[in-house]
């Protein structure tokens, strides 16, 4: 897999996160990575990494096998129209990380000559900790493994049905913003009860990381671990109950559903 060549078309926030994660992991050499952006000068900070930086999308895919399209939904049709005559069976695999655009819509533009994947990573890809949900059409086992191999370089992959891709977008991609907002609130609370901002950040960040690792390693329901901390008449249960009285869980669920309703429209 070291010979894998990857082109990221439309290198915005998520594209840069993928690129940073791949560079950090080092398995795929920087010279095998190509990134495009209309305003290529905005990627100049990546030049010293050895990544190929281009403004020409067609040129970018000529020597690449895995083509990641990371443009906005309103731009993807025009980008695919530009590229469609330059995709070759047995050579190219197309991967869209554009939210809300179905495989059938992509195939309606480019045809069915090459396998098409949808993937939904998140910005934690930049530090190798993304969860990436994947679905596909027209791919064989080796092609599926190639795509999973790529995204396993920047975190963990999960194959799902395409009808769950919008849900994956909300829970995995948008979800990281919800978690960051929760962390910010905990830091603010830490400041109010006496810590300076830097110390509160260290404590909260490690606490959140520890909570996630507990669930990942032990495969327990969150309530199982919560029960270990909520002693009778203790300070933890008082805090949890106060949060629930003020709609903590319900507001989070409502936020997820509101985001889902927005992406479905």
N, C-alpha and C positions, 0 to 999 in steps of 0.2 A: 504493500500500500504506500510505500514511501514515494513511488513514482506518480501518485495521484496529483492531478493538476486541477485546481479549483478557481473558478471565476465568480466573483460576487458582483452582480450587476445592480447598480444603484446603491452605492455604499453610504447609507444614512446611519442612523443610530443603531439599528439592529445589525446592519451589515458590518459596521465598524466593530461592534461587540463580538460578532463571529470571527472577524479577522484578528482582533486582539487575542481572543481565546486560542485560536490556531497558532498564532505566533508564540504565545506563552507556552504551549504544549510541545512545540518543536518537532513533532513527528513528521509533519508535512513541511518540507523546506520552504522558506520564504520565497525563493525564486519560482516555486510552483504555485504561488498564490497571485491572483490578479484581481484588482479592484477597480471599478469604474464609478465615475460620478460626473454629472454634467459640468459642475464647477470643480474641476480636478484640483485646483489650487487649495481647496478645503481639505484635501488629503495629504498635502505636502509634508505634514508632520510624520507620515508613515514612510517617507522615502528612504530614510536611513536603515529601515528594517530589512530592506531587500525585496519588498513586495513590488510587483509590477503595477504601476498606476497609469490608467488610460482613461481617456474621455470617449473613445470609440468602442461601443459595445460589440460590434461585429469582430473587430480585431481581437477583443478580449477573449472571445470564445474559440478562436481558431485553434489554439494549442491546449485548450482545457477540456476535461472530460465531464466534470461535475459543474453544472451551471446553476448557481443560486441567484434567483431573481428576487431582489429585496426592495422593490420600488413601491410607491404608494398605490392603493387600489385604483385610483383614477388614471394612473399612468401605465398600468401593466399591459393593457391591450396594445397600445402604441409601441411599447418596447418589444413585445412578442411579435408584432407585425414586422418590426425591423429585423428581428433575428430569425424568423421562421424558415427562411430559405437557406439558412446556414447551419441548421441542425442536421446531423447525420446519424442514422441508425448504427448501433454497435460502437459508437464513439461518444455520443453525448447522452447525459442524463439530466433532465431539467428538474430543478427543485424550487418551488415557490414558497417563500416565507411571507407572502403578502396576505394579510388577513381578509377573510370573507370572499375570496375568489376561488371558485370550485375547479376541480380537475377538468370537469366537462367543459367549462368555459375556456380554460387554457387550451384544451384539445380542439375546441371549436376554432381557435385562432391558428394553432400550429399543426393541427392534424394529429395522427396517432402513430407516427413513424418512430418516435422515441418515447421511452418511459417517462412518466410525469409523476412527481412526488409533491405533496404539500408537507411542509414542516413548520412547526410553531415552537421556536426556542424563545428564550427571554434574555434580557441584557446581562444576566449573570454568566452568560457565555464568555464574557470578557475575562472572567476569573476562573473559567473551567467548571462552573457549577450550575449550568442551565439544566432545566428539564425540557426535552424536545419531544413533542408528540408528532408522529409521522403517519401518513397514509399514502397510498400509491395506486397507480393504474398502469398496466402493461409492463410491469417489471418482473424479471426473473429473480431467482434466489441470489445470484451473484450481485446483481444490481441493487437489490435490497440491502445486502450485506455491505456494499460499498457506501451507501448512504448512511446506514447506521454507524459504520466505522467512522465516517466523517464527523457526525454529530456526537459520537461518544468521545471524541477528542476534546469536546468543550462541555462535557457533563454527562447526563444520562438520557437514554432514548426510550420511548415507549410507542409501540405501534397501536393505532386505534382506527376505528371506522371513520370514514370521512364525515358522516353526519354528526360526529362529536368534535370536529375541529373548531367550530366556533366556541363551544364550551371550553375546549383546551386553551383557546386564545384568552378567554376571560380568566380562567383559574390559574394558568401558568404564566402567560405573558403580562396581562394586566395585573394579575395577582401579586407580582413582585412589588408593584407600586402600593398596593394595599398593605402589604407587610412593612414596607418602608415607612408608610404613614403611621402605622402602629408603633414602630420603633421610635419614630420622632416624638410621638406622644409620650412614650415611656421615658425618653430622655428629658422632655420638658417637666414631667412629673418628678424625675430624679433631681432636677435643679431646684424645684420648689421645696423638696424636703431636705435640701442642704448640700448637694454635690455641685461642683463646678461642671460646666458642659462637657469638658474633655473626659473627666472621670466618669460621669454618667454615661457617656457614649461607650466607653470601654466595657463597663459593667453590663449595659443593656445589650450591646452587640454580642458579647460572649454568652449571655443568658439565652438570647434567642437562638444562637448557634447550638448551644447545649440542648435546648428543648427539641430542636429539629433532629439532632443526632440521636437523642433518646428514642424518638419515634421511629427513625430510620433503622436503627440497629436492633431494637427490641420488638418492633412490629406490634406495638400495643396501641389500643385506642387512647386518645389524649386524656379521657376521663380517668383511666387507670392510673396514669402518672399524677394527675391532679389530686386524686384521692390521697396520695402519699404526702401531700403538702398541706392539705386542708384539715388541720387538727380541730377538735371540738372547741368552740369559742375562741378560735385563733384569729390572728390578724389576716391570714390569707383568705379565709372564707368570707370575712367581713368585706374585704376589698372586692372579691369576685361578685358577691351579691349586690354591692353598690353599683358595680359596672353593669350587671344585668338589669337592675332596676332602671338604669338610664339607657337601656336598649343596646348594649354592646354587641351581643350576638345578632340580634334582629337587624341592626343597622348595617352590619357587615354583610349579612345575607341579602338584604335589600339592595345594597350597593352592587353585589355580584349580579343579581337578577336584572338591575337597571342597565348595567353594562352589556349583559347578554341581549336584552331587548333592543339596545341600540345597534349592536352589530348585526342582529337578525333583520333589521329594517332595510 
